[in-house]
């Protein structure tokens, strides 16, 4: 009888945790997350000695920003966050409209402490971009991934990092570092896309087509263009 009661309490707690996570992310609008994503990028790039090397951002194909990813024992996979994917325009100049993504599981940036962390991923080639645009993929399994180098230059880092399809970073409690995200999964956030574009669109249609970006994305796209308006060849 005691065992049944304990199991019942556990199931209730699990359900409550999942509901809380759903309410938390369901209650925050896509427009709010876009503004937060822009602030995250600005703050990180404003510290060149401790941020993403400029040359890597300039040579990236796409970027994923997941602000305020949460850690919780009752959330499926342990961690959960919602953010955005933007890719280069086909001409190599400027950035696409943002597409919503959901990120789950993996150890993420909680390796450096804190219950909430900002995640940034640089997709370094077209092959990685194509995988990212699939219905769901797992970092480290479906795409090669490495903790990204931090600082003014990436020249001192290993060939493994330099040839990874995706470089990953996180910031928690003010500490920004390249961290392993192996095992984390990404999939399209259809709810955010519907909220932003008022129609059903795939992530590929959004970032590879001529989709007009929502007004709320203007700050994020401006910041990306400020730091890397045109794709540069990787050295």
VEXPAVEX-89852 format. One record per residue (C-alpha): residue in three letters; x, y, z. Coordinates in steps of 0.5 Angstrom, whole numbers, padded with zeros to 4 digits, always signed. Each point is the difference from the previous one (the first is absolute). Example, Ala and Ser with C-alpha at 12.3 -4.5 7.8 and 13.67 -1.06 7.14 Angstrom:
<sites>
Ala+0025-0009+0016
Ser+0002+0007-0002
</sites>
This chain:
<sites>
Unk+0000+0000+0000
Unk+0006+0005+0002
Unk+0003-0002-0007
Unk-0006+0002-0004
Unk-0001+0006+0004
Unk+0007+0002-0001
Unk+0000-0002-0008
Unk-0007+0005+0000
Unk+0004+0006+0003
Unk+0006-0001-0005
Unk-0005+0000-0006
Unk-0004+0006+0003
Unk+0007+0004+0001
Unk+0002-0002-0007
Unk-0006+0002-0003
Unk+0000+0006+0004
Unk+0007+0002-0003
Unk-0001-0002-0007
Unk-0007+0005+0001
Unk+0005+0005+0003
Unk+0005+0000-0006
Unk-0006+0000-0005
Unk-0003+0006+0004
Unk+0007+0004+0000
Unk+0002-0001-0007
Unk-0007+0001-0002
Unk-0001+0006+0004
Unk+0005+0004-0004
Unk-0001+0003-0007
Unk+0005-0001-0006
Unk+0001+0007+0000
Unk+0002+0000+0007
Unk+0005-0005-0001
Unk+0003+0003-0007
Unk+0001+0006+0004
Unk+0004-0004+0006
Unk+0004-0003-0006
Unk+0002+0006-0002
Unk+0002+0002+0006
Unk+0004-0006+0002
Unk+0004+0001-0007
Unk+0002+0007+0001
Unk+0002-0002+0007
Unk+0005-0005-0002
Unk+0002+0003-0006
Unk+0002+0006+0004
Unk+0005-0003+0004
Unk+0005-0002-0006
Unk+0005-0004+0005
Unk-0005-0004+0003
Unk-0005-0001-0006
Unk-0001-0003-0006
Unk+0006+0001-0005
Unk-0002+0005-0005
Unk+0003-0005-0006
Unk-0004-0005+0002
Unk-0007+0004+0000
Unk+0002+0003-0007
Unk+0001-0007-0003
Unk-0006-0004+0003
Unk-0006-0002-0004
Unk-0005+0001+0005
Unk-0001+0001+0008
Unk-0004-0002+0005
Unk-0002+0004+0006
Unk-0004-0003+0006
Unk+0000+0005+0006
Unk-0002-0002+0007
Unk+0000-0008-0001
Unk-0002-0003+0006
Unk+0002-0006+0004
Unk-0005-0004+0004
Unk+0000-0007+0003
Unk-0008-0001-0002
Unk+0001+0003-0008
Unk+0001-0006-0005
Unk+0007+0000-0001
Unk+0002+0004+0006
Unk+0001+0006-0004
Unk-0005+0004-0005
Unk+0001+0007-0004
Unk-0003+0003-0006
Unk+0004+0005-0004
Unk+0001+0002-0008
Unk+0004-0002-0006
Unk+0002+0005-0005
Unk+0004-0002-0006
Unk+0004+0004-0005
Unk-0004+0003-0006
Unk+0002-0004-0007
Unk+0004+0006-0002
Unk+0004-0001+0006
Unk-0002+0007+0002
Unk-0004+0001+0006
Unk-0004-0005+0004
Unk-0007-0003-0001
Unk-0006+0000+0004
Unk+0000-0003+0007
Unk-0003-0007+0000
Unk-0002-0003+0007
Unk+0004-0006+0003
Unk-0001-0004+0007
Unk+0006-0003+0003
Unk-0001-0006+0005
Unk+0005-0004+0004
Unk+0007+0000+0000
Unk+0005+0002+0006
Unk+0000+0007-0003
Unk+0003+0006+0003
Unk-0002-0003+0007
Unk+0007-0002+0001
Unk+0003+0007+0002
Unk-0006+0001+0005
Unk-0007+0003+0000
Unk-0007-0003-0001
Unk-0001+0005-0006
Unk+0005+0001-0006
Unk+0000+0003-0007
Unk+0003-0004-0006
Unk+0003+0002-0006
Unk+0001-0005-0006
Unk+0004+0002-0006
Unk-0001-0005-0006
Unk+0006+0001-0004
Unk-0002-0004-0007
Unk-0005-0001-0005
Unk+0000-0007+0002
Unk-0002+0001+0007
Unk-0005+0005-0002
Unk-0004-0005-0004
Unk+0000-0005+0006
Unk-0002+0006+0005
Unk-0006+0001-0005
Unk-0002-0007+0001
Unk-0006-0002+0004
Unk+0004-0002+0006
Unk+0007-0001+0001
Unk+0005-0002+0006
Unk+0007+0004+0001
Unk+0005-0005+0000
Unk-0003-0005-0004
Unk-0003+0003-0006
Unk+0005+0006+0000
Unk+0007+0000+0002
Unk+0000+0005+0006
Unk+0006+0003+0004
Unk+0000+0005+0006
Unk+0002+0007-0004
Unk+0006+0004+0002
Unk+0000+0007+0004
Unk+0003+0006-0001
Unk+0003+0005-0006
Unk+0003-0006-0004
Unk-0002-0007-0001
Unk+0007-0002-0003
Unk+0003-0003+0006
Unk-0005-0005+0000
Unk+0000-0008-0003
Unk-0002-0002-0006
Unk-0006-0004+0003
Unk-0003+0007+0002
Unk+0001+0003-0007
Unk-0003-0006-0004
Unk-0006-0001+0004
Unk-0007+0001-0003
Unk-0002+0004+0006
Unk+0003+0004+0005
Unk-0003+0001+0007
Unk+0000+0005+0005
Unk-0004+0001+0007
Unk+0000+0006+0005
Unk-0002-0001+0007
Unk+0000+0004+0006
Unk+0004+0005-0004
Unk+0005-0005-0002
Unk+0001-0001-0008
Unk+0003-0006-0003
Unk+0001-0006-0005
Unk-0004-0006+0003
Unk-0002-0007-0003
Unk-0007+0000-0002
Unk+0000-0008-0002
Unk-0006-0003+0001
Unk-0005+0006-0001
Unk-0005+0000-0005
Unk-0003+0006-0004
Unk-0007+0000-0004
Unk-0004+0005-0003
Unk-0004+0004+0005
Unk-0007+0001-0004
Unk-0004+0004+0005
Unk+0005+0005+0000
Unk+0001+0000-0008
Unk-0008+0001+0000
Unk+0000+0005+0005
Unk+0005+0004-0004
Unk-0002-0001-0007
Unk-0008-0001+0001
Unk+0001-0007-0005
Unk+0003-0006+0000
Unk+0007+0000-0003
Unk+0006-0005+0001
Unk+0006+0002+0003
Unk+0003-0001-0007
Unk-0005+0004-0003
Unk+0002+0006+0004
Unk+0007+0000+0000
Unk+0001-0002-0007
Unk-0005+0004-0003
Unk-0002+0007-0001
Unk-0004+0000+0007
Unk-0001+0007+0002
Unk+0003+0001+0007
Unk-0005+0002+0006
Unk+0001+0007+0003
Unk+0002-0003+0006
Unk+0006-0003-0003
Unk+0003+0006-0002
Unk+0005+0001+0006
Unk+0002-0007-0001
Unk+0002+0001-0007
Unk+0003+0007+0000
Unk+0005-0003+0006
Unk+0001-0006-0005
Unk+0002+0005-0006
Unk+0004+0004+0005
Unk+0004-0005+0002
Unk+0000-0004-0007
Unk-0004+0003-0006
Unk+0004-0005-0005
Unk+0002-0007+0000
Unk+0008+0000+0000
Unk+0004-0006-0002
Unk+0002-0004+0005
Unk+0008+0000+0001
</sites>
